[in-house]
Amino acid sequence: MTGGTSILGKDLVGLEPLSAAQIRTVLDTAEHFKDVSERRIKKLPILRGKTIVNLFFEPSTRTRVSFEFAQKRLSADTVNVAAGTSSVVKGETLVDTARNLEAMSIDMVVIRHPASGAAQFLGERISSNVINAGDGRHEHPTQGLLDLLTLRDHFRRIEGLKVCIVGDVLHSRVARSNLWGLTKLGAEVAFCGPRTLMPPRMEELGVTYFPRVEEALEWADAVNVLRLQLERMQGGYIPSLREYNRFWGITRARLEAAPRPVLVLHPGPMNRGVEIDSDVADGPQQVILKQVANGVAVRMAVLYLLAGGQPERARIVKEVVEA
């Protein structure tokens, strides 16, 4: 792989700043990396010699592990730093932590942080590439990208699709990345859930709002079901978990009553029996594990492109290595 200016810019902090062409390039590049996970030797030497730090200030399993797999499958050296074991607990600032890591000649930082804007704040202050793995209520761009790839795999298109985001939109960075990505690629987007969990001024976002999940399922080609982020709630948003499931849960009965099959996505972790019932989570209309698999390919694509990889060479590099 030859170096050069990344088509994504220096950092990936969100999907809102990206063009439709840039988003499509990531999805197309991810296609070339999908089958690496199925090979006997799950390695490409594309990022050999690069050092990537995963800097997580919030708990994470899926995203952190997915990034680790992506990094290792591209042969990068990976270092994991959790906030609870870093000097942050001693009062060190985010920038000081990153600058100390950068002094050790790192190339990229993958950051998850509870403060919205943390990834951009960091990217403006260090020379290493920064990838946002979720910042507060702002964005989670790689989750948005893997959801787009999963939808495109199933429907063979994004343009013209009707996608409803169901649940705790107010607290969800996944919802925001999905909204920007879907609308830029020509999909129609709706929100569904209790008014208390909807963002203010929804009409300015260009979305349709459904107060009843039955109406949403009648309209949608696909639903992306969000978990209730109880850790971000101070109380009063919903009467109870049982009431939430009763009125807004995605159940088999509701899916069967829809006029056509509705694809079900979920970014995880799932609260079974709350926002989604187990017979839906394990049923034929869901693509939840497909999302997980696509997450590794998307993150490989993002790492490759930010490192200066050329989209048109991704297939060639992979095929040469396979040969």
ZIRA-V836403 format. One record per helix or strand of 2 or more residues. SS is the DSSP state (~ for helix, > for strand). FROM is the first residue (numbers start at 1). TO is the last residue. Records with the same first field share a line. If there is no record, write none. Layout:
# ZIRA-V836403
SS->FROM-TO ; FROM-TO
This chain:
# ZIRA-V836403
~->20-38 ; 62-73 ; 83-85 ; 87-90 ; 94-102 ; 118-123 ; 141-155 ; 173-184 ; 195-197 ; 202-205 ; 213-219 ; 230-232 ; 241-248 ; 252-257 ; 278-281 ; 288-306 ; 311-322
>->51-56 ; 77-82 ; 108-113 ; 129-135 ; 162-166 ; 188-192 ; 208-210 ; 222-225 ; 263-266
